[in-house]
């Protein structure tokens, strides 16, 4: 049986939308442990990283809001992730906002001595820096920091410098980019496959990019923001997406990654249970996590269980 450690990072300081700090516990209440164990993943629940509430944290610089607490949480997250990967565990990190990736990727990169690829699936690029940001929200800087761009405090979380080489990173599913962010992505020659590419080119080229990545690196981290999925299937996010990935599309991507890559860890971020409808988003999050790790958990497997 595959072994994985579940870690909650209930941080909401990287964004303005409240509610995502409840995500880890809500997914636990939704049965994520039992459902993943059912398909063959033995889960060790490590509990949550302690994150200070917003009213106890000074906002600090308007270009890097809540920087000190975000860095502290990221460093503590990185310690746990490094330790668990060295023990041979897969990681499932539950957010919280997308700043949690600063810690998970840093920990994984150190544990694996930099032999790490990153597939970042998000409606947004998260490729701003303190120089390009409009909002100052650090969840919009997570990906750029992982590849060594932006404020030194973010770039140097846990270890100094680059955590993932730019050529070993793919940004998938974007629908909304800030102008300066888009220019930076082009300047840095980041591999991208946005929603327009998906509609125009389908999955052949994307799967080719993923397969090539799996041959360049021995290990892959997947960072999955639920807001990349259309709001019809994932209403429980900060801003539901009216033009995102359909259910079959995200499941196909997740299944392909799970089959072709050695996925060492998965982030599932931005789940807001206060906005969910009939547990749609929670159920999708659990199903996607299973597929990223090479397993199926879906309506068919649930039906077949009733026939035993």
PLY file of the C-alpha trace (Angstrom):
ply
format ascii 1.0
element vertex 308
property float x
property float y
property float z
element edge 307
property int vertex1
property int vertex2
end_header
0.00 0.00 0.00
1.28 3.47 -0.89
2.10 5.68 2.12
1.29 9.38 2.36
1.40 12.02 5.06
-1.47 14.51 5.28
-0.55 18.03 6.41
-2.89 20.96 6.92
-1.63 24.49 6.38
-4.63 26.68 7.26
-3.09 29.99 6.26
-5.22 32.77 4.81
-2.78 35.69 4.99
-1.65 35.47 1.38
-5.00 36.67 0.03
-7.95 38.87 0.94
-10.69 36.24 0.76
-11.56 34.78 4.15
-12.62 31.17 4.68
-9.77 29.14 3.18
-8.24 28.66 6.63
-11.12 26.24 7.29
-10.19 24.13 4.27
-8.01 21.46 5.90
-10.48 20.58 8.63
-13.43 20.67 6.24
-11.68 18.18 3.93
-10.97 15.95 6.90
-14.65 16.10 7.89
-15.44 15.29 4.27
-13.62 11.99 4.65
-10.39 12.59 2.78
-8.45 10.17 4.98
-10.98 7.34 4.73
-11.55 7.82 1.01
-7.86 7.85 0.11
-7.17 4.82 2.30
-10.03 3.05 0.55
-8.22 3.29 -2.80
-4.88 2.11 -1.46
-3.12 5.06 0.17
-2.22 4.59 3.82
-2.57 8.04 5.40
-0.68 9.41 8.36
-2.43 12.59 9.46
0.17 15.01 10.83
-2.37 17.62 11.87
-1.95 21.30 11.04
0.87 23.79 10.98
-0.09 26.49 13.49
-0.98 29.70 11.64
-1.75 32.95 13.44
-5.15 34.51 12.76
-5.26 37.65 10.67
-6.12 39.93 13.59
-2.87 38.97 15.33
-0.59 39.75 12.40
0.56 43.20 11.31
0.05 43.72 7.56
3.53 45.18 7.11
4.64 46.36 3.69
1.80 47.02 1.22
3.88 45.25 -1.44
4.44 42.14 0.72
1.48 41.85 3.04
1.90 39.69 6.17
5.38 38.72 5.03
6.91 37.68 8.35
4.14 35.26 9.33
3.93 33.76 5.84
7.69 33.14 5.89
7.49 31.57 9.37
4.70 29.21 8.32
6.55 28.31 5.12
9.72 27.45 7.01
7.83 25.25 9.48
6.03 23.55 6.60
9.33 22.93 4.81
10.81 21.21 7.87
7.92 18.76 8.01
7.89 18.07 4.27
11.63 17.42 4.11
11.44 15.01 7.04
8.48 13.07 5.63
9.93 12.73 2.14
13.20 11.44 3.57
11.12 8.79 5.39
9.69 7.68 2.04
6.27 9.27 2.48
4.26 11.01 -0.21
2.82 14.36 0.92
-0.70 15.74 0.63
-0.76 19.36 1.81
-4.14 20.98 2.36
-4.62 24.74 2.23
-5.19 27.41 3.07
-4.09 29.81 0.37
-1.40 29.24 -2.21
1.41 30.63 -0.09
1.67 27.14 1.42
3.55 26.11 -1.75
6.46 28.29 -0.67
7.05 25.82 2.16
6.11 22.53 0.57
8.27 22.99 -2.51
11.19 24.30 -0.44
11.07 21.23 1.80
10.74 18.81 -1.09
13.55 20.46 -3.04
15.94 20.15 -0.09
14.97 16.55 0.61
15.53 15.61 -3.03
18.65 17.78 -3.56
16.95 19.85 -6.25
15.86 16.88 -8.38
12.31 18.17 -8.57
9.85 19.25 -11.22
6.77 21.35 -10.53
3.37 21.22 -12.25
1.42 24.27 -11.11
-2.27 24.11 -12.00
-4.03 27.41 -11.35
-6.37 29.94 -12.92
-3.78 32.57 -12.00
-0.08 32.68 -12.73
1.10 33.49 -9.20
4.13 34.91 -11.01
4.10 38.43 -9.66
6.90 39.85 -7.54
7.01 42.69 -5.05
7.93 44.90 -8.03
4.99 43.91 -10.27
2.19 43.17 -7.79
-0.94 45.28 -7.82
-2.43 43.93 -4.59
0.61 43.06 -2.49
-0.93 39.64 -1.79
1.84 37.07 -1.51
-0.26 34.16 -2.80
0.26 35.80 -6.19
4.05 35.44 -5.84
4.38 31.78 -4.90
5.43 30.38 -8.26
7.89 33.15 -9.12
9.60 32.70 -5.74
9.97 28.95 -6.30
12.00 29.62 -9.45
14.11 32.31 -7.78
12.38 35.58 -8.68
11.14 38.34 -6.42
11.74 39.36 -2.83
14.73 37.67 -1.22
12.65 36.80 1.86
10.46 34.56 -0.32
13.18 33.25 -2.61
15.34 32.23 0.36
12.69 30.39 2.37
14.33 27.37 4.09
17.27 27.28 1.65
18.81 30.05 -0.40
17.82 30.53 -4.01
16.02 28.52 -6.65
13.89 25.57 -5.52
12.83 24.41 -8.99
14.62 25.20 -12.25
12.44 27.13 -14.68
12.82 24.47 -17.36
11.43 21.92 -14.90
8.20 23.79 -14.22
4.89 23.85 -16.14
2.07 26.33 -15.50
-1.30 24.86 -16.50
-4.88 26.13 -16.78
-4.47 29.88 -16.42
-7.34 32.17 -17.34
-6.36 35.42 -15.59
-2.94 37.07 -15.61
-1.93 40.59 -14.61
-0.26 42.50 -17.42
3.16 42.80 -15.78
2.93 39.19 -14.64
2.23 38.04 -18.18
5.25 39.97 -19.45
7.46 38.39 -16.80
6.25 34.90 -17.70
7.14 35.53 -21.33
10.49 37.09 -20.44
11.45 34.10 -18.30
10.26 31.66 -20.98
8.07 29.75 -18.55
6.41 26.66 -20.00
2.67 27.36 -19.99
-0.48 25.67 -21.21
-3.41 27.97 -20.56
-7.14 27.53 -21.13
-6.87 28.88 -24.67
-4.24 26.24 -25.44
-6.49 23.56 -23.98
-9.40 24.66 -26.14
-7.32 25.11 -29.31
-4.86 22.23 -28.99
-6.54 19.77 -26.62
-4.30 17.60 -24.45
-1.77 16.10 -26.84
0.79 18.87 -26.48
0.24 19.21 -22.72
0.71 15.50 -22.18
3.89 15.70 -24.23
5.19 18.47 -21.96
4.35 16.42 -18.85
5.99 13.30 -20.27
9.14 15.25 -21.16
9.26 16.68 -17.63
8.99 13.17 -16.16
12.10 12.22 -18.13
14.11 15.28 -17.06
13.53 14.85 -13.33
12.99 11.87 -11.07
10.40 13.59 -8.87
7.44 15.88 -9.45
5.46 18.10 -7.11
1.91 19.06 -8.13
0.42 22.29 -6.83
-3.30 22.39 -7.51
-5.48 25.44 -6.95
-9.17 24.54 -7.00
-10.06 27.83 -8.68
-8.72 26.49 -11.99
-11.85 24.33 -12.20
-15.08 25.79 -13.56
-17.42 27.04 -10.84
-20.06 24.55 -11.94
-17.88 21.83 -10.39
-15.88 23.84 -7.85
-18.01 26.63 -6.34
-16.17 26.47 -3.00
-13.28 28.81 -3.84
-12.54 32.50 -3.33
-13.68 33.56 -6.79
-15.54 30.82 -8.73
-14.20 30.43 -12.26
-16.69 30.92 -15.10
-14.29 29.68 -17.78
-12.18 27.05 -16.09
-11.43 23.38 -16.58
-14.35 21.00 -16.83
-14.56 17.97 -14.55
-13.41 15.52 -17.20
-10.52 17.80 -18.17
-8.98 18.15 -14.71
-9.52 14.46 -14.04
-7.79 13.52 -17.30
-4.83 15.79 -16.50
-4.57 14.44 -12.96
-4.76 10.83 -14.11
-2.07 11.35 -16.74
0.26 12.99 -14.23
-0.37 10.19 -11.75
0.44 7.53 -14.34
3.52 9.13 -15.93
5.23 11.03 -13.11
6.73 10.05 -9.78
4.59 12.47 -7.79
6.20 13.00 -4.38
3.68 15.53 -3.16
0.46 17.38 -3.89
-0.85 20.75 -2.74
-4.63 21.24 -2.72
-5.28 24.91 -2.03
-7.90 27.65 -1.81
-10.79 25.45 -0.68
-13.42 27.64 0.97
-16.10 25.46 2.59
-18.32 28.48 3.32
-18.94 28.80 -0.41
-19.22 25.14 -1.33
-22.50 23.66 -2.60
-23.46 20.08 -1.70
-19.77 19.25 -1.04
-19.02 19.47 -4.77
-15.64 21.13 -4.34
-14.55 18.92 -1.46
-15.44 15.75 -3.35
-13.58 16.99 -6.43
-10.51 17.86 -4.35
-10.34 14.36 -2.89
-10.84 12.70 -6.28
-8.13 14.82 -7.88
-5.66 14.15 -5.05
-6.16 10.41 -5.50
-5.53 10.63 -9.23
-2.37 12.71 -8.85
-1.02 9.88 -6.71
-1.93 7.24 -9.29
-5.26 6.04 -7.88
-8.90 6.37 -8.87
-11.61 7.53 -6.54
-14.80 8.41 -8.41
-18.49 7.72 -8.72
-17.86 4.37 -10.44
-15.58 3.03 -7.72
-18.10 4.14 -5.10
-20.88 2.36 -6.98
-18.87 -0.83 -7.30
-18.29 -0.82 -3.55
-22.02 -1.11 -3.04
-22.11 -4.24 -5.22
-19.63 -6.22 -3.10
0 1
1 2
2 3
3 4
4 5
5 6
6 7
7 8
8 9
9 10
10 11
11 12
12 13
13 14
14 15
15 16
16 17
17 18
18 19
19 20
20 21
21 22
22 23
23 24
24 25
25 26
26 27
27 28
28 29
29 30
30 31
31 32
32 33
33 34
34 35
35 36
36 37
37 38
38 39
39 40
40 41
41 42
42 43
43 44
44 45
45 46
46 47
47 48
48 49
49 50
50 51
51 52
52 53
53 54
54 55
55 56
56 57
57 58
58 59
59 60
60 61
61 62
62 63
63 64
64 65
65 66
66 67
67 68
68 69
69 70
70 71
71 72
72 73
73 74
74 75
75 76
76 77
77 78
78 79
79 80
80 81
81 82
82 83
83 84
84 85
85 86
86 87
87 88
88 89
89 90
90 91
91 92
92 93
93 94
94 95
95 96
96 97
97 98
98 99
99 100
100 101
101 102
102 103
103 104
104 105
105 106
106 107
107 108
108 109
109 110
110 111
111 112
112 113
113 114
114 115
115 116
116 117
117 118
118 119
119 120
120 121
121 122
122 123
123 124
124 125
125 126
126 127
127 128
128 129
129 130
130 131
131 132
132 133
133 134
134 135
135 136
136 137
137 138
138 139
139 140
140 141
141 142
142 143
143 144
144 145
145 146
146 147
147 148
148 149
149 150
150 151
151 152
152 153
153 154
154 155
155 156
156 157
157 158
158 159
159 160
160 161
161 162
162 163
163 164
164 165
165 166
166 167
167 168
168 169
169 170
170 171
171 172
172 173
173 174
174 175
175 176
176 177
177 178
178 179
179 180
180 181
181 182
182 183
183 184
184 185
185 186
186 187
187 188
188 189
189 190
190 191
191 192
192 193
193 194
194 195
195 196
196 197
197 198
198 199
199 200
200 201
201 202
202 203
203 204
204 205
205 206
206 207
207 208
208 209
209 210
210 211
211 212
212 213
213 214
214 215
215 216
216 217
217 218
218 219
219 220
220 221
221 222
222 223
223 224
224 225
225 226
226 227
227 228
228 229
229 230
230 231
231 232
232 233
233 234
234 235
235 236
236 237
237 238
238 239
239 240
240 241
241 242
242 243
243 244
244 245
245 246
246 247
247 248
248 249
249 250
250 251
251 252
252 253
253 254
254 255
255 256
256 257
257 258
258 259
259 260
260 261
261 262
262 263
263 264
264 265
265 266
266 267
267 268
268 269
269 270
270 271
271 272
272 273
273 274
274 275
275 276
276 277
277 278
278 279
279 280
280 281
281 282
282 283
283 284
284 285
285 286
286 287
287 288
288 289
289 290
290 291
291 292
292 293
293 294
294 295
295 296
296 297
297 298
298 299
299 300
300 301
301 302
302 303
303 304
304 305
305 306
306 307
